[in-house]
Amino acid sequence: MAGKIAPSMMCADFRRLEQTIEAFELAGVEYLHIDIMDGRFVPNFTLGPDFVRTLREMTSIPIDLHLMVERPEDHLHLFPIQPGDIVSVHQEASVHLQRTLQQIRALGARPSVALNPATPIYTIDDILDDLDVVLVMTVNPGFAGQKLVPATLRKIANMKRHLAEMGYGGVEIEVDGNISYENAVKMQAAGADIFVAGTSSIFKKDADLLDMTERFRASITSIA
């Protein structure tokens, strides 16, 4: 199956947001990845509910909401979550993780759990019934432009195999962090399905965004 693209909107030029969305619509991207950071779970602050609402008014592309926040269940009501969206919460961030995933599904969205590079894959074994997506972080969350953590390539492959062995081969694997053209090919070979594209791939300074997105699409479909 061809890979799906979720451009990282924290990397976008907000002065050209309309042109950016138009390019992504023309390129047929599957999701818009939005990082929400609270300065506590990760050492940074980024986008918020108002930004998500603004995107809702601009496009029908589904949202890929990545909540890098403590107690995400307390903040779900702030966001205009719709059917078809992905909502990712971190395994360590919610005390009652299974209940939080149920809340996400009740909103019509696709529940996802994000795993940091050092978080073992077996920590989600007891909530696989509640998952549509697993987000494998290939850098430590909090900042764009980081180097790939090499061991995460093996983690993607281990996750793919583990999901199949557990009878959950239909759960998609999303990857986020230093998704360059070269790394994306390796990640797809390891089993990744959804690719968060940022400064390592499509958001290049002074480059044509539509062209860069189409080139990235070619890189993740070359071995499909």
C-alpha positions in Angstrom: 0.0 0.0 0.0 1.3 3.5 -0.9 2.3 5.6 2.1 0.2 8.4 3.4 1.5 12.0 4.0 0.8 14.2 7.0 2.7 17.5 6.6 3.8 18.9 9.9 2.1 22.3 10.2 4.4 23.6 12.9 7.0 23.8 10.1 4.8 25.8 7.8 5.3 29.5 6.9 2.3 31.0 8.7 2.5 34.1 6.5 1.6 31.9 3.5 -0.9 29.5 5.1 -3.5 29.8 2.4 -1.0 29.0 -0.3 0.4 26.1 1.8 -3.1 24.5 2.2 -3.7 24.9 -1.5 -0.5 23.1 -2.4 -1.4 20.2 0.0 -4.9 19.9 -1.5 -3.4 19.8 -5.0 -0.9 17.2 -3.8 -3.7 15.1 -2.2 -2.1 14.8 1.2 -4.1 12.5 3.5 -3.7 14.5 6.8 -2.4 17.7 8.3 -0.3 16.9 11.3 -0.7 19.4 14.1 1.7 19.3 17.1 0.2 20.5 20.4 2.9 21.0 23.1 2.2 22.2 26.7 5.7 23.0 27.9 5.4 20.3 30.5 5.2 16.9 28.8 7.8 18.3 26.3 10.0 21.4 26.8 8.3 23.5 24.2 5.1 25.3 23.4 3.4 25.1 19.9 0.0 25.3 18.3 -3.4 25.3 19.9 -7.1 25.0 19.4 -7.5 28.3 17.6 -5.0 27.2 14.9 -6.9 23.9 14.4 -10.2 25.8 14.0 -8.6 28.1 11.5 -7.5 25.1 9.4 -11.0 23.6 9.7 -12.3 26.8 8.0 -9.7 26.5 5.2 -9.8 22.9 4.1 -11.5 19.5 4.4 -8.2 17.6 4.7 -8.5 15.5 7.9 -6.5 16.6 11.0 -3.7 14.4 12.5 -3.7 15.9 16.0 -0.6 15.0 18.1 -1.2 15.9 21.7 2.2 16.2 23.5 0.6 17.2 26.7 0.0 16.0 30.2 -3.5 14.5 30.8 -4.7 14.9 27.2 -8.2 13.7 28.2 -8.7 17.1 29.9 -8.1 18.9 26.7 -9.9 16.9 24.0 -13.0 19.1 24.3 -11.0 22.2 23.2 -10.4 20.9 19.7 -12.8 20.6 16.8 -12.2 16.9 16.3 -14.2 15.3 13.5 -14.8 11.8 12.1 -11.8 10.7 10.0 -9.2 12.6 12.1 -6.4 10.9 13.9 -5.8 11.9 17.5 -2.6 10.7 19.1 -1.8 10.8 22.9 1.4 9.6 24.5 1.5 6.3 26.4 3.0 8.0 29.5 0.7 11.1 29.5 -2.7 9.7 30.5 -3.3 7.9 33.8 -6.3 6.1 32.3 -5.1 5.6 28.8 -7.8 3.1 27.6 -10.5 5.5 28.8 -8.9 8.4 26.9 -8.8 6.3 23.7 -12.5 5.5 24.1 -13.2 9.2 24.4 -11.3 9.9 21.1 -13.3 7.2 19.4 -16.6 8.5 20.7 -15.7 11.8 19.0 -15.5 9.9 15.7 -11.8 10.1 15.4 -9.2 7.4 15.0 -7.4 6.7 18.3 -3.6 6.6 18.3 -0.9 6.1 20.9 2.5 7.7 20.5 5.6 5.9 21.7 8.8 7.9 22.4 12.1 6.3 21.3 12.7 4.8 24.7 9.1 3.5 25.3 8.8 -0.2 24.7 6.3 -1.5 22.2 4.8 -4.0 24.6 3.4 -1.1 26.7 0.4 -1.0 24.4 -0.4 -4.7 24.3 -3.5 -4.3 26.5 -5.1 -1.5 24.5 -4.7 -2.8 21.0 -8.5 -3.3 20.8 -8.8 0.5 21.1 -6.2 1.5 18.5 -6.4 2.4 14.9 -2.9 3.9 14.7 0.4 3.7 16.5 2.7 6.7 16.2 6.4 5.7 16.5 8.5 8.8 17.4 11.8 8.5 15.6 13.2 11.5 17.5 12.5 12.6 21.1 9.4 14.9 20.9 9.5 18.6 21.3 11.5 20.2 18.5 11.7 20.0 14.7 15.0 19.5 12.9 16.4 16.8 15.2 18.5 13.8 14.0 17.0 10.4 13.7 17.4 8.0 16.6 18.8 5.1 14.7 17.3 2.4 16.9 13.8 3.5 15.9 14.1 2.0 12.4 14.4 -1.4 14.1 11.5 -0.4 16.4 9.2 0.2 13.4 10.0 -3.3 12.0 9.5 -4.8 15.5 6.2 -3.0 15.8 5.0 -4.2 12.4 5.9 -7.8 13.3 4.4 -7.6 16.8 1.1 -6.2 15.6 0.8 -9.0 13.0 1.6 -11.6 15.6 -0.9 -10.2 18.0 -3.6 -10.3 15.3 -3.7 -6.5 14.8 -2.1 -6.2 11.4 -4.7 -3.6 10.4 -3.4 -1.0 12.9 -1.4 1.6 10.9 2.0 2.7 11.9 2.8 6.4 11.7 6.3 7.8 11.9 7.4 11.3 13.1 10.9 12.7 13.3 13.6 13.4 10.6 11.5 11.9 7.8 13.9 12.7 5.0 13.6 11.1 1.6 16.3 8.6 2.5 14.9 7.8 5.9 11.3 7.5 4.6 12.3 4.7 2.2 13.9 2.8 5.1 10.9 3.4 7.3 8.4 2.2 4.7 10.6 -0.9 4.2 10.3 -1.4 7.9 6.5 -1.2 7.8 5.5 2.5 8.2 2.2 3.6 6.7 1.8 7.3 7.5 4.7 9.8 7.3 4.9 13.1 9.1 6.7 15.4 6.6 8.6 18.4 8.0 11.8 20.3 7.5 13.7 17.2 6.4 11.6 16.6 3.4 9.0 19.1 2.1 9.4 22.4 4.0 12.6 23.5 2.4 13.4 27.2 2.3 12.4 28.9 -1.0 11.4 25.5 -2.5 8.1 24.9 -4.4 5.9 23.2 -1.8 3.7 21.3 -4.3 6.8 20.0 -6.1 8.5 19.0 -2.8 5.4 17.2 -1.6 5.0 15.3 -4.9 8.7 14.3 -4.8 8.2 13.1 -1.3 5.2 11.1 -2.4 7.3 9.4 -5.1 9.9 8.5 -2.5 7.4 6.6 -0.3 5.7 4.9 -3.1 8.8 3.7 -4.9 8.8 0.3 -3.1 5.1 0.0 -2.5 
